[in-house]
Amino acid sequence: MNIPYKPLLPETEQPIIIIGASGIVKDAHLPAYEMVGFKVFGITNRTISKAYDLQKEFKIDHVFESVADAVKNAPSNAVYDITVLPDQYIEILEQLPDGAAVLIQKPMGNDLSQAREIVAVCERKNLIAAINFQLRFASFVSAARYLINEGILGQLYDLEFKVTVNTPWELFPLIKEHPRLEILFHSVHYIDCIRSFLGNPKGVYAKTAKHPLKKLSSSRSTIILDYAEDMHVVINTNHDHHFGPKHEESYIKWEGTKGAVRAKMGLLMNYPDGLPDVFEYALPKKDNEKEYEWTEVKLEGSWFPEAFIGAMSNLMRFKEGSDATLSASVQDVLDTMKVVEACYISSKNGGISFDEV
């Protein structure tokens, strides 16, 4: 079966201005853009030496001393790529030209209130603004989306994210101490991905937990999203599996009335080196429709860095008019942030007390 999954690229050249020079820029943004020939016109960062380091490594045309300097010297059709922490978003967005196109690093704020402020600024300035929820564009997610949209899996009734890994949070010092670590900075990807398939849930049940020997605010979560009575949607994450690779897991599984898909997210295992992704689908056998046969499909690219191509491509294509929909617009992602907020409210309030039964 031929499964189209690669993103369509923009038809016009739109130079990129990167605001921020963190590890994700070096490891994902710039390698992804280099793969497809996106022009990075310039970069700026508070610690300017980091910007110069990336300029040298990736042959970026210009380093700017500040956001204001970058905006002043940017081409009129530039696309801005904000890669800093949420506390700086509004300050930066206010400096961008009205009507500009901008891709903003996830999450969209530290909480729902900040998310609403970000949307308000984008709308007041008429920005073409999207959040970089690149999991929507990962090859294995795009391939699954095709099978579902074409009706090949039938009616979807089960969607599961399962992550049991040993995550080295020390590699992320800027977010390690955040009071909303696991859901806001990790499971938010899965929440957003689920919404891209199913829309908004009717309700949320969630519990996020700490590890007894760690100072992290949270490192394990279980989230159930309530859709129709015949739909089961669950996210289970455990970043504290320190017991070797034998029983590590990292996958998304879609089940439908006609077939199923299982996608191994190898990136999260043995992090940061990762393992290969595996994409498989199950359909009835031709000679016996009561039995199913699993088929593995080799897909090119992974979540990092290749999915970053899709996120930027969609923004550029929407700006030029070749895409009708901006997939992760700030308006759409506001609902992702509402689900995140509901998760924290549910986790805080707890379930039904045993003594009440």
C-alpha positions as CSV (number, residue, x, y, z in Angstrom):
1,M,0.0,0.0,0.0
2,N,1.3,3.4,-0.9
3,I,0.9,5.7,2.1
4,P,1.6,9.4,1.5
5,Y,3.0,11.0,4.6
6,K,5.6,13.6,3.6
7,P,4.7,17.3,4.0
8,L,4.1,19.5,1.0
9,L,6.8,22.3,0.8
10,P,6.0,26.0,0.2
11,E,6.0,27.2,-3.4
12,T,7.8,30.5,-2.5
13,E,11.0,31.3,-0.6
14,Q,10.3,32.9,2.7
15,P,13.4,33.7,4.8
16,I,13.4,32.7,8.4
17,I,14.4,34.8,11.4
18,I,15.1,32.6,14.5
19,I,14.6,34.2,17.9
20,G,16.5,32.0,20.4
21,A,19.5,29.8,20.1
22,S,18.8,26.9,22.5
23,G,19.6,23.2,22.1
24,I,16.4,22.5,20.2
25,V,17.4,25.1,17.6
26,K,20.7,23.3,17.1
27,D,19.3,19.8,17.2
28,A,16.0,20.2,15.4
29,H,15.0,23.6,13.8
30,L,18.2,24.3,11.9
31,P,18.9,20.7,10.7
32,A,15.3,20.4,9.5
33,Y,15.4,23.6,7.6
34,E,18.8,22.7,6.1
35,M,17.3,19.4,4.9
36,V,14.8,21.1,2.6
37,G,16.7,24.3,1.8
38,F,14.8,26.8,3.9
39,K,16.7,30.0,4.0
40,V,17.6,31.2,7.5
41,F,18.3,34.9,7.1
42,G,19.2,35.6,10.6
43,I,19.3,34.7,14.3
44,T,19.3,36.5,17.6
45,N,19.6,35.4,21.2
46,R,20.0,37.0,24.7
47,T,23.4,35.3,25.0
48,I,24.7,36.5,21.7
49,S,27.7,34.1,21.7
50,K,25.3,31.2,21.2
51,A,23.8,32.8,18.1
52,Y,27.3,33.3,16.7
53,D,28.1,29.6,17.4
54,L,25.0,28.5,15.4
55,Q,25.8,31.0,12.6
56,K,29.2,29.4,12.1
57,E,27.9,25.9,12.2
58,F,24.9,26.4,9.9
59,K,26.1,29.2,7.8
60,I,23.4,31.7,8.8
61,D,23.7,35.0,7.0
62,H,23.2,37.4,9.9
63,V,23.4,37.6,13.7
64,F,21.3,40.4,15.2
65,E,21.9,41.9,18.6
66,S,18.2,42.1,19.6
67,V,14.7,41.3,18.4
68,A,14.3,44.9,17.4
69,D,17.5,44.8,15.4
70,A,16.3,41.6,13.6
71,V,12.9,43.1,12.8
72,K,14.5,46.3,11.5
73,N,16.7,44.4,9.1
74,A,14.4,41.5,8.1
75,P,13.1,41.1,4.6
76,S,9.4,42.1,4.2
77,N,8.3,38.5,3.6
78,A,10.3,37.0,6.6
79,V,8.8,34.3,8.8
80,Y,9.7,34.5,12.5
81,D,10.6,31.4,14.5
82,I,10.4,32.0,18.3
83,T,12.3,29.3,20.2
84,V,12.5,30.8,23.7
85,L,10.6,30.0,26.9
86,P,6.9,31.0,27.3
87,D,7.6,34.0,29.7
88,Q,9.2,35.9,26.8
89,Y,6.6,35.3,24.1
90,I,4.4,38.3,24.6
91,E,7.4,40.7,24.8
92,I,8.7,39.3,21.5
93,L,5.3,39.2,19.7
94,E,4.7,42.8,20.5
95,Q,7.9,43.7,18.6
96,L,7.0,41.8,15.4
97,P,5.6,43.7,12.4
98,D,1.8,43.7,12.2
99,G,0.6,40.9,9.9
100,A,3.8,38.9,10.1
101,A,4.0,35.1,10.1
102,V,5.3,33.5,13.2
103,L,5.9,30.0,14.5
104,I,6.0,29.9,18.3
105,Q,7.7,27.1,20.4
106,K,5.3,25.0,22.5
107,P,3.7,25.3,25.0
108,M,1.6,28.3,24.4
109,G,2.2,29.9,27.7
110,N,2.7,28.6,31.3
111,D,-1.0,28.4,31.9
112,L,-4.4,29.1,30.3
113,S,-4.4,32.8,31.3
114,Q,-1.1,33.4,29.6
115,A,-2.3,31.4,26.5
116,R,-5.2,33.7,26.2
117,E,-2.9,36.8,26.4
118,I,-0.8,35.3,23.6
119,V,-3.8,34.8,21.4
120,A,-5.0,38.3,22.1
121,V,-1.7,39.9,21.1
122,C,-1.6,37.8,17.9
123,E,-5.1,38.8,16.9
124,R,-4.6,42.5,17.7
125,K,-1.5,42.5,15.6
126,N,-3.1,40.4,12.9
127,L,-0.2,37.9,13.1
128,I,-0.3,34.7,11.1
129,A,0.6,32.7,14.2
130,A,1.0,29.0,14.8
131,I,2.4,26.9,17.7
132,N,5.2,24.4,16.9
133,F,3.3,21.2,17.8
134,Q,5.4,19.3,15.4
135,L,4.2,15.8,16.5
136,R,1.2,16.5,14.3
137,F,3.6,16.3,11.4
138,A,5.8,13.4,12.4
139,S,5.9,10.8,9.6
140,F,4.2,8.1,11.6
141,V,1.4,10.4,12.6
142,S,0.9,11.7,9.1
143,A,0.8,8.1,7.8
144,A,-1.8,7.1,10.4
145,R,-3.8,10.2,9.6
146,Y,-4.0,9.1,5.9
147,L,-5.2,5.6,6.8
148,I,-7.9,7.0,9.1
149,N,-9.0,9.8,6.8
150,E,-9.3,7.3,3.9
151,G,-11.5,5.1,6.0
152,I,-9.1,2.2,5.8
153,L,-9.2,1.6,9.6
154,G,-12.9,2.0,9.8
155,Q,-14.4,3.8,12.7
156,L,-11.8,4.8,15.2
157,Y,-12.7,3.6,18.7
158,D,-9.4,3.5,20.7
159,L,-6.4,5.8,20.8
160,E,-3.6,5.2,23.2
161,F,-0.2,6.9,24.0
162,K,2.1,4.8,26.2
163,V,5.5,6.0,27.3
164,T,7.7,4.1,29.8
165,V,11.2,5.4,29.6
166,N,14.1,6.9,31.5
167,T,14.1,10.6,30.6
168,P,17.3,12.6,31.5
169,W,15.6,15.8,32.6
170,E,19.1,17.2,33.3
171,L,19.4,17.8,29.6
172,F,16.6,20.4,29.9
173,P,17.8,22.7,32.7
174,L,15.5,25.6,31.7
175,I,12.4,23.6,32.2
176,K,13.5,21.0,34.8
177,E,12.4,23.2,37.7
178,H,9.1,24.2,36.2
179,P,6.1,23.7,38.6
180,R,4.1,22.1,35.7
181,L,6.7,19.9,34.2
182,E,5.3,16.7,32.8
183,I,1.9,17.6,31.3
184,L,2.8,21.1,30.2
185,F,6.1,20.3,28.5
186,H,5.6,16.6,27.5
187,S,2.1,15.2,27.5
188,V,0.9,18.4,25.9
189,H,2.2,17.0,22.6
190,Y,-0.1,14.0,23.0
191,I,-3.1,16.1,24.0
192,D,-2.6,18.3,21.0
193,C,-2.1,15.3,18.7
194,I,-5.2,13.7,19.9
195,R,-7.2,16.9,19.3
196,S,-5.9,17.0,15.8
197,F,-7.6,13.7,15.2
198,L,-10.7,13.9,17.4
199,G,-11.3,17.5,18.2
200,N,-12.1,18.6,21.8
201,P,-13.1,16.1,24.4
202,K,-16.2,16.4,26.5
203,G,-14.2,16.0,29.7
204,V,-10.9,15.2,31.3
205,Y,-9.7,12.9,34.1
206,A,-6.1,13.2,35.0
207,K,-3.4,12.5,37.7
208,T,0.2,13.7,37.5
209,A,2.7,12.5,40.1
210,K,6.1,13.1,41.5
211,H,9.0,10.7,42.0
212,P,9.8,10.2,45.7
213,L,13.6,10.7,45.2
214,K,13.5,13.6,42.7
215,K,12.9,17.3,43.0
216,L,10.9,17.4,39.8
217,S,7.4,18.7,40.1
218,S,6.0,15.8,38.2
219,S,7.3,13.0,36.0
220,R,4.4,10.6,35.5
221,S,0.9,11.2,34.3
222,T,-2.3,9.3,33.4
223,I,-4.8,11.3,31.3
224,I,-8.2,10.0,30.1
225,L,-10.0,12.2,27.6
226,D,-13.8,11.7,27.4
227,Y,-15.3,11.5,23.9
228,A,-18.2,9.3,22.8
229,E,-19.3,6.3,24.8
230,D,-17.6,3.9,22.3
231,M,-14.3,5.9,22.2
232,H,-11.4,5.2,24.6
233,V,-8.6,7.7,24.7
234,V,-5.7,7.5,27.2
235,I,-2.2,8.9,27.8
236,N,0.1,7.0,30.2
237,T,3.6,8.4,30.7
238,N,6.3,7.2,33.1
239,H,9.7,9.0,32.7
240,D,11.2,7.2,35.8
241,H,11.8,3.7,34.4
242,H,15.4,3.3,35.5
243,F,15.5,-0.4,35.2
244,G,17.1,-0.9,31.8
245,P,15.8,-1.0,28.3
246,K,14.1,-4.4,28.3
247,H,10.7,-3.2,29.3
248,E,10.8,0.4,28.0
249,E,7.8,1.3,25.8
250,S,7.1,4.3,23.6
251,Y,4.2,4.1,21.1
252,I,0.9,5.4,19.8
253,K,-1.8,3.0,18.9
254,W,-4.9,3.6,16.9
255,E,-7.6,0.9,16.7
256,G,-10.6,1.0,14.4
257,T,-13.4,-1.3,13.3
258,K,-11.5,-2.4,10.2
259,G,-7.9,-2.2,11.3
260,A,-5.2,-0.8,13.6
261,V,-1.9,1.1,13.6
262,R,0.9,1.0,16.0
263,A,3.8,3.5,15.8
264,K,6.8,3.1,18.0
265,M,8.3,6.5,18.9
266,G,11.9,5.4,19.1
267,L,13.2,9.0,19.8
268,L,12.1,8.8,23.4
269,M,13.9,5.5,24.1
270,N,17.6,5.6,25.0
271,Y,17.3,9.4,24.9
272,P,19.0,11.4,23.4
273,D,20.4,8.9,21.0
274,G,17.0,7.3,20.4
275,L,16.0,4.1,18.7
276,P,14.5,3.6,15.2
277,D,10.8,4.3,14.8
278,V,8.5,1.4,13.7
279,F,5.3,1.9,11.8
280,E,2.9,-1.0,11.5
281,Y,-0.7,-1.4,10.4
282,A,-3.1,-4.4,10.7
283,L,-5.8,-5.2,8.2
284,P,-7.9,-8.4,7.6
285,K,-6.3,-11.1,5.6
286,K,-7.6,-11.4,2.0
287,D,-8.3,-15.1,2.4
288,N,-9.8,-14.9,6.0
289,E,-11.3,-11.6,7.1
290,K,-11.5,-12.8,10.7
291,E,-7.8,-12.9,11.0
292,Y,-5.5,-9.8,10.8
293,E,-2.1,-9.4,9.3
294,W,0.4,-6.8,10.5
295,T,2.5,-5.0,7.9
296,E,5.5,-2.9,8.7
297,V,6.1,0.2,6.5
298,K,9.5,1.9,6.4
299,L,9.0,5.6,6.7
300,E,11.6,8.3,6.3
301,G,12.2,10.8,9.0
302,S,11.1,10.9,12.7
303,W,9.7,13.3,15.2
304,F,13.1,15.1,15.6
305,P,14.2,16.8,13.4
306,E,12.1,16.0,10.4
307,A,8.6,16.8,11.8
308,F,9.9,20.4,12.2
309,I,9.8,20.7,8.4
310,G,6.0,20.1,8.4
311,A,5.3,22.7,11.1
312,M,7.2,25.4,9.3
313,S,6.0,24.3,5.8
314,N,2.4,24.5,6.9
315,L,2.9,28.1,8.2
316,M,4.6,29.1,5.0
317,R,2.1,27.5,2.7
318,F,-0.8,29.0,4.6
319,K,0.9,32.4,4.3
320,E,1.3,32.1,0.6
321,G,-2.2,30.7,0.1
322,S,-1.3,27.1,-1.0
323,D,-2.7,25.6,2.3
324,A,-6.3,26.4,3.3
325,T,-5.8,25.5,6.9
326,L,-3.2,26.6,9.5
327,S,-3.0,23.4,11.4
328,A,-1.8,24.5,14.8
329,S,-3.0,28.1,14.8
330,V,-2.9,29.9,18.1
331,Q,-6.7,29.9,18.1
332,D,-6.8,26.1,17.7
333,V,-4.0,25.5,20.3
334,L,-5.9,27.6,22.8
335,D,-8.2,24.6,23.1
336,T,-5.1,22.3,23.7
337,M,-4.2,24.6,26.6
338,K,-7.8,24.4,27.9
339,V,-7.4,20.6,28.1
340,V,-4.0,21.0,29.8
341,E,-5.6,23.3,32.4
342,A,-8.4,20.8,32.9
343,C,-5.8,18.1,33.5
344,Y,-4.2,20.1,36.3
345,I,-7.6,20.9,37.9
346,S,-8.6,17.3,37.7
347,S,-5.3,16.2,39.2
348,K,-5.6,18.7,42.1
349,N,-9.2,17.9,42.9
350,G,-8.7,14.1,43.0
351,G,-11.2,11.3,42.4
352,I,-14.0,10.1,44.5
353,S,-12.9,9.5,48.1
354,F,-13.0,5.9,49.2
355,D,-14.8,7.0,52.4
356,E,-17.6,8.5,50.3
357,V,-18.6,5.1,48.8
